[in-house]
Amino acid sequence: GLAREAIRLIQEARKSTGLEVSDRIELRYEAAGDLAAALAEHGDLVADEVLATSFGPGEPAWETPAHRDAGLELTFWLRRAG
C-alpha cells in the first residue's frame, strides 16, 4: 500500500514537471519508518512503474527541486535520465 502511494506521488510529480509518459528518470528519496521499509522492499516495483533507471535513498548529487508529501513523510527528487 505505501509503495503504491509513493508511485502515485512520483507519477504526479513527473506529470507536473513536464516529463513525457515514456521518459526515463533518475530518482532519489528520503523516507522514514514503514515507508522507508516499503520502498526498500519494493524498490524494483517502484523503479519499474515510474521508469526509473536509477532509484535509491539519499539526496541526489544533482540540483533539482524537491517534491514533498507531509502525509507520507516522503521527500524525493527526480530528473530525466541522460
NUDREN-728907 format. One record per residue (C-alpha): residue in one letter; x, y, z. Coordinates in steps of 0.1 Angstrom, whole numbers. Example, Ala and Ser with C-alpha at 12.3 -4.5 7.8 and 13.67 -1.06 7.14 Angstrom:
BEGIN
{atom A; {123; -45; 78}},
{atom S; {137; -11; 71}},
//
This chain:
BEGIN
{atom G; {0; 0; 0}},
{atom L; {27; 25; 9}},
{atom A; {48; 17; -21}},
{atom R; {17; 22; -44}},
{atom E; {10; 56; -28}},
{atom A; {46; 66; -34}},
{atom I; {43; 55; -70}},
{atom R; {12; 77; -74}},
{atom L; {30; 107; -60}},
{atom I; {60; 102; -82}},
{atom Q; {38; 98; -113}},
{atom E; {21; 131; -104}},
{atom A; {54; 148; -100}},
{atom R; {66; 135; -134}},
{atom K; {35; 150; -150}},
{atom S; {37; 183; -132}},
{atom T; {74; 188; -142}},
{atom G; {65; 182; -179}},
{atom L; {81; 148; -184}},
{atom E; {66; 126; -211}},
{atom V; {50; 93; -201}},
{atom S; {78; 74; -217}},
{atom D; {107; 94; -203}},
{atom R; {131; 75; -181}},
{atom I; {141; 92; -149}},
{atom E; {166; 92; -121}},
{atom L; {151; 92; -87}},
{atom R; {163; 97; -51}},
{atom Y; {143; 98; -20}},
{atom E; {142; 103; 18}},
{atom A; {117; 85; 39}},
{atom A; {115; 70; 74}},
{atom G; {99; 41; 92}},
{atom D; {74; 19; 74}},
{atom L; {76; 39; 42}},
{atom A; {114; 35; 40}},
{atom A; {110; -2; 46}},
{atom A; {83; -4; 19}},
{atom L; {105; 14; -6}},
{atom A; {135; -8; 2}},
{atom E; {114; -40; -1}},
{atom H; {95; -29; -32}},
{atom G; {122; -8; -49}},
{atom D; {122; -28; -81}},
{atom L; {85; -25; -85}},
{atom V; {86; 13; -78}},
{atom A; {115; 18; -103}},
{atom D; {97; -3; -130}},
{atom E; {64; 16; -125}},
{atom V; {79; 51; -127}},
{atom L; {106; 41; -154}},
{atom A; {135; 49; -131}},
{atom T; {169; 39; -144}},
{atom S; {184; 49; -111}},
{atom F; {165; 46; -78}},
{atom G; {177; 48; -42}},
{atom P; {177; 66; -8}},
{atom G; {195; 98; -2}},
{atom E; {198; 133; -16}},
{atom P; {209; 134; -52}},
{atom A; {242; 148; -65}},
{atom W; {224; 169; -90}},
{atom E; {204; 201; -83}},
{atom T; {167; 199; -87}},
{atom P; {137; 210; -66}},
{atom A; {125; 185; -40}},
{atom H; {90; 171; -40}},
{atom R; {75; 166; -6}},
{atom D; {44; 149; 8}},
{atom A; {39; 156; 45}},
{atom G; {13; 129; 49}},
{atom L; {36; 101; 38}},
{atom E; {67; 119; 51}},
{atom L; {84; 114; 17}},
{atom T; {108; 137; 0}},
{atom F; {120; 128; -34}},
{atom W; {140; 143; -63}},
{atom L; {137; 133; -99}},
{atom R; {151; 143; -133}},
{atom R; {151; 130; -168}},
{atom A; {177; 103; -172}},
{atom G; {205; 113; -195}},
//
